[in-house]
């Protein structure tokens, strides 16, 4: 079971790159796979952000 950090015991870590639609600035977040899915849902509901990429990082 993973916690709310990107330190995941089972799923590995995923990198999520987001773009602010107003400023064009991209930010990077790190999540376990389960929390990545939840975060993508949150971003898709937010008109100010868009997902640039989501990649699983190798341990």
N, C-alpha and C positions, 0 to 999 in steps of 0.2 A: 504494500500500500504506500502510495506517495503522499507527501504533505503538500502544502501550498508553495513550497520553494521549487526550484528547478532541480534539486537534488533528489532524483527518483531512484528507488530501489528496484523497481520491476520494469518500467517502460522505457528507460533511457531518457535523454534530454532532447527537446526539440527547440529549434530557434525560430522565432516568429519575427518577421520584419513588417512594420506598420508604417504607413505614410499619413501624415496630417494633411488633409485635403486643402486646408486654408493656407498653410505655410509651405507645404512641400517637403518638410523635414521628415526624414525617416528615422525610426527608432527600432531597436532590437530588444526583444524580450526572450527569456528562456523559461520553458515550462515542461513538465512531464506531459506525455501524450494525452492523458485524460484531461488535464487542465488546459492543454492547448486547444482541444475541441471546444471547451466552454468559452475560452477567451475569443476564439474566432467567432462564435455566436454573438458575443458581446460587441465585437468590432463591427460585425455586419449590421447590427441594430443602431450603430452610431454613425450619423451622416458625416461627422468630422474626420473619421478614420477609414482607411482601406488597407486590406492585407496585400502586401507586396509578395511575400513568399513565406512558406512554412517548410522547414527542413528538419529531418531527424538527424541528430548528431551522433556519431559513433562514440562509444565509451572507450 
